[in-house]
C-alpha cells in the first residue's frame, strides 16, 4: 500500500497572508489539527498547527530570560520565537519545510517517518505541488480495514499455504527447513522445532496476516538452539 492509496485528496490550504484568527477559525470549524500554507501554485511553504496557535495564546515566549541564560541565548532563535508568538499571519507563525512524500512512498515508510519525527501528518506532492495528506488516522484506518479490501490473492488452502511459505522465505528469522506448515479449511497449523517463544509468536503473526486464514494453531516444540540453527 502506498501514499496514493492512503491520502486524503483536496486538502484545505491557506495563503501566507491569511490572518492568524482566520487560521484558528478554520481549524476549529473543520475539526483538523493543522493546515498547510501554500502559494498560488499549491507549492507547500509551511504548515500551521494547533501547537503554533497555542504558542500565541500562552505567550510563553514573552518571558525574559535570566542573566546566565541570556549569555548563551541565540538572538536569531529568540527573534524567530518572537515572530511566532506575535505574528499576525499564517506566514509569520507557520513551521517551514514540513515533511513531504511522493504518491509512491510505501505505507511502512510513512509510518516510520511519522514515528521518527513525532508528527501527525505528511503531505503528498506531485512535481512539487500538493495533492494530498496522509495522517496517523489514515494509517490506522488502513490497518483495521479488512484484508480483502486491500489485498487480493488465492484464499484456498493451497493458496494460503503458498502465501505463508513465500512470506517465510522473505524473512531472515524464519526457517522452512525446521517448520512444517499444514493448512486445512483455512486453519493454519505449525509443526517442528524452534529456538524461542518469539519465533512462535512471529509465525502466528505472519500467518494471521495472510488473507483467508481463519485460525492459527501452534504445535511447535522449543528445542536446543543448536538444533534450530
C-alpha positions in Angstrom: 0.0 0.0 0.0 1.3 3.4 -0.9 0.6 7.1 -0.2 -1.8 7.4 -3.1 -4.0 4.6 -1.5 -4.0 6.3 1.9 -4.0 10.0 1.3 -6.9 12.4 1.7 -7.1 14.5 -1.5 -8.4 18.0 -1.9 -6.5 19.3 1.1 -7.7 22.5 2.7 -4.9 25.1 2.5 -4.4 28.8 3.5 -2.5 31.5 1.8 0.6 33.1 3.5 -1.2 36.3 4.3 -4.2 34.6 6.0 -4.8 36.2 9.4 -4.0 34.1 12.4 -7.5 34.3 13.7 -8.8 33.1 10.3 -6.5 30.1 10.5 -7.7 29.3 14.0 -11.3 29.5 13.0 -10.6 27.2 10.0 -9.1 24.5 12.2 -12.0 24.7 14.7 -14.7 24.6 12.0 -13.1 21.8 10.1 -12.0 19.8 13.2 -8.4 19.5 11.9 -5.2 19.9 13.8 -3.1 21.6 11.1 -3.3 23.2 7.7 -0.6 23.7 5.0 0.4 27.1 3.8 0.8 27.2 0.0 1.4 29.6 -2.8 -0.7 30.2 -5.8 0.8 27.1 -7.5 0.0 24.9 -4.4 3.6 24.6 -3.5 4.0 24.0 0.2 5.6 26.8 2.1 4.9 25.6 5.6 2.2 24.3 8.0 0.3 25.9 10.8 -0.7 23.5 13.6 -2.6 23.8 16.8 0.8 23.9 18.6 1.7 27.1 16.7 -1.6 28.7 17.7 -1.2 27.7 21.3 2.1 29.5 21.5 0.3 32.7 20.6 -2.3 32.1 23.3 0.2 31.1 26.0 2.6 33.9 25.3 5.4 31.9 26.9 8.0 33.4 24.6 7.4 36.8 26.2 9.2 35.6 29.3 12.5 37.5 29.8 15.4 35.0 30.1 17.5 35.0 33.2 21.0 36.5 33.3 23.0 33.4 32.7 20.6 32.1 30.1 20.7 35.3 28.2 24.5 35.0 27.9 24.1 31.9 25.8 20.9 32.7 24.1 20.8 32.7 20.3 19.5 36.1 19.2 18.3 34.7 15.8 16.3 32.0 17.5 14.8 34.5 20.0 13.8 36.7 17.2 12.2 33.8 15.4 10.3 32.8 18.5 9.1 36.4 18.9 7.6 36.3 15.4 5.8 33.1 16.2 4.3 34.4 19.3 3.3 37.8 18.0 2.8 37.2 14.2 -0.4 38.3 12.6 -0.4 36.0 9.5 0.0 32.3 8.6 3.4 33.0 7.2 4.6 34.5 10.5 3.7 31.6 12.7 4.0 28.6 10.3 6.6 25.9 10.7 8.5 25.9 7.4 9.6 22.9 5.4 7.1 20.3 6.6 7.6 16.7 5.8 6.5 15.6 2.3 6.4 12.3 0.5 5.5 11.2 -3.1 2.5 9.2 -4.2 4.7 6.1 -4.5 6.0 6.2 -0.9 5.2 2.9 0.9 2.8 3.0 3.9 5.5 1.4 6.1 8.0 4.2 5.2 5.3 6.8 6.1 4.6 5.2 9.4 8.3 5.1 10.3 8.6 8.8 9.3 5.7 9.9 11.5 7.1 7.9 14.4 10.6 9.1 14.0 9.8 12.8 13.5 6.9 12.8 16.1 4.5 14.5 13.7 0.8 13.8 12.9 0.8 14.1 9.2 2.9 14.2 6.0 1.9 16.0 2.8 1.9 14.2 -0.5 3.3 16.1 -3.5 3.5 15.5 -7.2 6.1 17.6 -9.1 6.4 19.7 -6.0 2.7 20.5 -5.8 0.4 19.4 -3.0 -2.0 16.6 -4.0 -2.9 15.1 -0.6 -2.2 14.4 3.0 -1.6 11.2 5.0 -2.2 11.4 8.7 -1.9 8.9 11.6 -5.6 8.4 11.3 -5.3 7.4 7.7 -2.7 4.7 8.6 -4.9 3.4 11.4 -7.9 3.1 9.1 -5.8 1.1 6.6 -4.6 -1.1 9.5 -8.0 -2.1 10.7 -9.6 -2.4 7.2 -10.5 -6.0 6.2 -7.6 -7.7 4.4 -9.8 -8.4 1.4 -10.3 -4.7 0.9 -6.6 -4.1 0.5 -5.1 -7.4 -0.5 -6.2 -9.8 -3.2 -5.0 -13.4 -3.8 -5.9 -17.0 -3.7 -7.6 -17.8 -0.3 -7.9 -21.5 -0.9 -5.9 -23.8 1.4 -3.3 -24.3 -1.3 -3.2 -20.5 -1.9 -2.8 -19.8 1.8 0.0 -22.4 2.1 1.9 -20.9 -0.8 1.5 -17.4 0.6 2.8 -18.4 4.0 5.8 -20.2 2.6 6.6 -17.3 0.3 6.5 -14.9 3.2 8.6 -17.1 5.4 11.3 -17.3 2.7 11.4 -13.5 2.8 12.1 -13.4 6.5 15.7 -13.9 7.7 14.4 -15.2 11.0 12.1 -17.9 9.6 13.1 -21.5 8.8 11.2 -23.5 6.2 13.5 -26.4 7.0 12.6 -26.9 10.6 9.0 -25.7 10.3 6.2 -27.7 8.8 3.1 -25.8 7.6 -0.3 -27.5 7.3 -3.5 -25.7 6.1 -6.9 -27.2 6.3 -10.2 -25.3 5.8 -8.4 -22.0 6.4 -6.8 -23.2 9.7 -3.0 -23.0 9.7 -1.1 -25.5 11.8 2.7 -25.2 12.6 4.8 -28.2 13.5 8.5 -28.6 14.1 11.3 -27.1 16.2 12.2 -23.6 17.1 14.6 -21.9 19.4 12.4 -19.3 21.2 8.8 -18.3 22.0 9.4 -15.2 20.0 9.8 -17.3 16.9 6.4 -19.0 17.6 4.7 -15.6 18.0 6.3 -14.3 14.9 5.0 -17.3 12.9 1.5 -16.7 14.3 1.6 -13.0 13.3 2.9 -13.9 9.8 0.1 -16.4 9.2 -2.6 -14.1 10.6 -1.6 -11.5 8.1 -2.4 -13.8 5.1 -5.9 -13.4 3.6 -8.2 -16.3 4.1 -6.6 -17.6 7.4 -9.3 -18.3 10.0 -7.2 -19.6 12.8 -3.6 -20.4 13.7 -2.7 -23.5 15.8 0.8 -23.7 17.2 2.3 -27.2 17.7 5.9 -26.1 17.6 8.4 -27.6 20.1 11.1 -25.5 21.6 14.4 -27.4 21.1 18.0 -26.7 21.7 19.3 -23.6 19.9 22.0 -25.7 18.1 19.2 -27.8 16.6 17.3 -24.8 15.3 20.4 -23.1 13.9 
